[in-house]
Amino acid sequence: LLDGFPRTHVQAQAMLKAGILADVFLFIDVPDEVLVERVCGRRTDPVTGKIYHMTYNPPPQDPEVQGRLLHRSDDTEEALR
């Protein structure tokens, strides 16, 4: 699964050179509000590498884990739109 890739002609050429040829494409039509909710709720634990969602896959109630969670700077509504 290549989500949002390739984005440029150079990337597409590199895929072809590597022998990667996409033969199936899926378009999933999702309302903007759903995308915003999913992206803005994401958090990452830098120690374990686990990705959580504050609503759909909440982190453990451990204060240590919750204290180290990171919210990526591009996980915002502004960046998404």
Rosetta silent file (secondary structure, phi, psi, omega in degrees, C-alpha in Angstrom):
SEQUENCE: LLDGFPRTHVQAQAMLKAGILADVFLFIDVPDEVLVERVCGRRTDPVTGKIYHMTYNPPPQDPEVQGRLLHRSDDTEEALR
SCORE:     score description
SCORE:     0.000 S_00000001
   1 L     0.000  123.876  178.303    0.000    0.000    0.000 S_00000001
   2 L  -115.194   96.880 -176.633    1.458    3.305   -1.074 S_00000001
   3 L   -83.789  109.142  177.766   -0.541    6.053    0.612 S_00000001
   4 L    73.983   23.899 -177.896   -0.008    9.317   -1.236 S_00000001
   5 L  -135.754  136.971   -0.204    3.002    8.022   -3.135 S_00000001
   6 L   -79.639  152.144  178.205    4.319    8.824   -5.643 S_00000001
   7 L  -103.613  -18.659 -177.649    3.661   12.541   -5.366 S_00000001
   8 L  -129.240  163.490  177.115    6.098   13.695   -8.025 S_00000001
   9 H   -61.458  -39.588  179.948    7.212   12.619  -11.477 S_00000001
  10 H   -61.622  -42.474  178.436   10.703   11.882  -10.089 S_00000001
  11 H   -64.878  -40.306  178.758    9.234    9.533   -7.473 S_00000001
  12 H   -63.830  -41.342  177.924    7.145    7.768  -10.124 S_00000001
  13 H   -64.335  -39.421  178.605   10.213    7.298  -12.315 S_00000001
  14 H   -64.180  -38.088  176.950   12.168    5.895   -9.348 S_00000001
  15 H   -63.301  -45.305  179.083    9.387    3.375   -8.717 S_00000001
  16 H   -61.004  -42.274  179.829    9.464    2.249  -12.345 S_00000001
  17 H   -62.071  -34.013  179.234   13.249    1.954  -12.223 S_00000001
  18 L   -82.567   -0.326  179.132   12.912   -0.246   -9.117 S_00000001
  19 L    84.085   15.067  179.775   10.412   -2.464  -10.915 S_00000001
  20 L   -96.352  117.103 -178.579    7.421   -1.265   -8.917 S_00000001
  21 L  -128.803  114.887  179.903    4.378   -0.910  -11.120 S_00000001
  22 L   -72.113  132.039  178.986    0.999   -0.143   -9.577 S_00000001
  23 L  -118.687   -5.882  178.254   -1.763   -2.171  -11.158 S_00000001
  24 L  -138.482  136.455  177.718   -4.640   -1.334   -8.826 S_00000001
  25 L  -127.694  137.484  177.162   -5.760    2.033   -7.510 S_00000001
  26 L  -117.887  136.614  173.311   -8.352    2.673   -4.821 S_00000001
  27 L  -115.857  117.908 -179.190  -10.143    5.925   -4.226 S_00000001
  28 L  -109.789  114.478 -177.405  -11.733    6.126   -0.814 S_00000001
  29 L   -89.285  109.055 -177.279  -14.125    9.049   -0.474 S_00000001
  30 L  -122.150  133.381  178.419  -14.101   10.168    3.156 S_00000001
  31 L   -59.126  143.746 -178.956  -15.764   13.340    4.470 S_00000001
  32 H   -54.956  -38.520 -177.807  -13.293   16.045    5.512 S_00000001
  33 H   -61.083  -37.580  179.709  -14.679   16.103    9.057 S_00000001
  34 H   -68.294  -43.027  178.422  -13.800   12.432    9.529 S_00000001
  35 H   -61.572  -43.961  179.885  -10.259   12.961    8.231 S_00000001
  36 H   -60.900  -45.957  179.903   -9.748   15.946   10.538 S_00000001
  37 H   -60.788  -43.232 -178.308  -10.967   13.963   13.547 S_00000001
  38 H   -66.750  -45.433 -176.401   -8.698   11.019   12.730 S_00000001
  39 H   -70.261  -45.318 -175.180   -5.590   13.103   12.070 S_00000001
  40 H   -69.789  -19.119 -179.685   -5.979   15.549   14.958 S_00000001
  41 L   -91.357   -1.994 -177.128   -6.477   12.755   17.491 S_00000001
  42 E   -74.667  141.397  173.790   -3.259   10.907   16.674 S_00000001
  43 E  -140.246  148.623 -179.786   -0.449   10.671   19.232 S_00000001
  44 E  -121.614  138.325  173.857    2.867    8.824   19.100 S_00000001
  45 L   -93.513  111.165 -176.512    4.860    7.308   21.952 S_00000001
  46 L   -68.225  -18.636 -179.529    8.503    8.072   21.113 S_00000001
  47 L   -80.169  -46.240 -176.415    9.769    5.326   23.422 S_00000001
  48 L   -98.033  -18.805 -176.735    7.762    2.416   22.029 S_00000001
  49 L    81.196    1.708 -179.292    6.912    3.816   18.590 S_00000001
  50 L   -72.098  144.615  177.533    3.242    2.966   19.161 S_00000001
  51 E  -110.191  129.543 -179.914    0.634    5.187   17.573 S_00000001
  52 E  -117.447  163.851  169.191   -2.531    5.914   19.502 S_00000001
  53 E  -126.503  131.493 -172.015   -5.712    7.807   18.787 S_00000001
  54 L   -63.050  -21.554  178.068   -7.192    9.690   21.704 S_00000001
  55 L  -105.758  -49.093 -169.511  -10.726    8.458   20.845 S_00000001
  56 L   -91.282  -22.822  178.927  -10.419    5.248   18.819 S_00000001
  57 E  -149.928   67.644 -172.688   -7.271    3.673   20.263 S_00000001
  58 L   -65.045  151.406  177.627   -6.464    5.549   23.474 S_00000001
  59 L   -71.065  165.123  176.308   -3.106    5.173   25.186 S_00000001
  60 L   -58.254  156.154  179.444   -2.806    3.376   28.503 S_00000001
  61 L   -77.998   15.226  178.545   -3.899    5.338   31.571 S_00000001
  62 L   -74.019  119.114 -178.573   -0.275    5.277   32.729 S_00000001
  63 H   -58.334  -31.161  178.994    0.784    8.877   33.536 S_00000001
  64 H   -65.953  -46.229  178.968    4.326    8.142   32.317 S_00000001
  65 H   -64.318  -48.281 -177.480    3.109    7.036   28.893 S_00000001
  66 H   -62.409  -32.426 -179.304    0.608    9.890   28.618 S_00000001
  67 H   -71.504  -21.378 -177.754    3.264   12.407   29.590 S_00000001
  68 H  -103.871    0.192 -179.452    5.577   11.467   26.748 S_00000001
  69 L   -64.424  140.541 -179.873    3.027   11.293   23.917 S_00000001
  70 E  -112.657  142.145  174.421    3.797   13.515   20.949 S_00000001
  71 L  -110.760  110.840 -176.357    1.372   15.287   18.648 S_00000001
  72 L   -58.047  144.127 -177.602    3.041   15.749   15.282 S_00000001
  73 L   -65.276  -23.295  179.238    3.173   19.318   14.072 S_00000001
  74 L   -96.391    5.585  175.055    1.530   18.325   10.798 S_00000001
  75 L   -91.521   60.427 -179.639   -1.346   16.480   12.492 S_00000001
  76 L  -130.610  161.634  177.932   -3.522   19.586   12.407 S_00000001
  77 H   -63.983  -37.298 -179.900   -6.617   20.652   10.554 S_00000001
  78 H   -63.348  -42.608  179.823   -4.648   23.409    8.837 S_00000001
  79 H   -68.177  -34.329 -178.501   -2.030   20.973    7.519 S_00000001
  80 H   -69.235  -39.694 -176.855   -4.691   18.548    6.326 S_00000001
  81 L   -82.370    0.000    0.000   -6.626   21.106    4.323 S_00000001
